[in-house]
């Protein structure tokens, strides 16, 4: 199981980091943050295809063609942990080292949008909420945890769906 988890976890890391790098360096400068956010979630979801493939590989090649929901859940969660941690670290590398002005640009754009779209009576509360979010994300540990947790939640959903669809009882011995 370890080799399956490591192999497919690594494939997922390669996919999420490569696609995120493409999005951050090529697509993001030419789009708005809303489009980038949608692209980011799609990238996370696409990279989780290796969870399904890894669980299927485990069922077919390691576990003699059978898989319980619990086994699938265990393999899937272990696979998902690898890209979750890697993406959290990659996000920190990007926002703290490669593009340290990213967060200020993001919040400046958010502030501009809030001022344009929020009713005057709700503006103060919305700005306080934005400031609280900015303070939360300015802590590297919280930024890492939030980004890793986002990938983990998406991967966990994929794991549940994969475990349900791929489960197969042990063949009956004649």
Beta strands, then each sheet from edge to edge (+ up, - down):
end
